[in-house]
Amino acid sequence: LYDLETAGLPIQKFTFIQAAEDTTVHKPDPKVFIPTLTVLKESGIETDNILYVGDIVSDYLAASGAGVHF
């Protein structure tokens, strides 16, 4: 949250913010996205409308394995 606030991003605009502590699996396992995808689907946001931004290959592998745009 500190990094988002420092970057000037209004955290109240986010539907959900997931941290490493929110799941027992980690990238590149696509199941890492289950908490986020569950919350977003409950909010009416479909997977096709999600863009995940990452900076390493495991980010890409996890996102593409979960059907999330990268």
N, C-alpha and C positions, 0 to 999 in steps of 0.2 A: 504494500500500500504506500509505503514511503516513496518508493521509486516512481509510482504513478503520480503521486501528488507533486513530487519534485519536478517531474516532466510537465506539469501543468494539466494533466488529464483529470477531468472531474469524475471521481470514482462513483458518484451517485448516478452517472449515466450508464454504468455497466450493469448488465442483468445478473452476472455472476462472475466472481474472480476465484479461480482455483489455484491453490498452492500445493506444493509437494506433500504437505501434511494431510491433504484431503483424499488421498488414495494410497493404497498399499502397493500398487504397481507403478512402474516408471517407464519413461520412453526408452526404447522404441516400441514398447508394447502398446498397441492401439487401445487396450482396455483402460489406459490412463485417462482417456477422454470420457469414460462412463459418467462420472459425477457431473461434468459440465454438460454433456449431451442430454442427460436426464433433466436437469434444471431448464435448459433452453427449450427442449421439447415441451415441457410443462408450461412454458411461457409462450408457446406458439411459434417458436423459431425452429425451422427445419434445418437439417444438416446441410442442405444445399446452399443455405444462406449464411453459412459460417466460414470465415477465413481465419486460419491459424497462421500466425507469423512466428517463425523460428529462425535459428541461425546455425543449426548443425544438422547433420544427416539423420540423426535419431529423431529430430523434430519432424522431418519430412516423412520418415518411415511410419511413425506413430499416426500422424495426421492422415496420410494416404490410406493406411490400414483401417482407419476408423471412418473413412469416407468423407473426410473433411478437406476442404480446399486448402492448399498450402501456398 
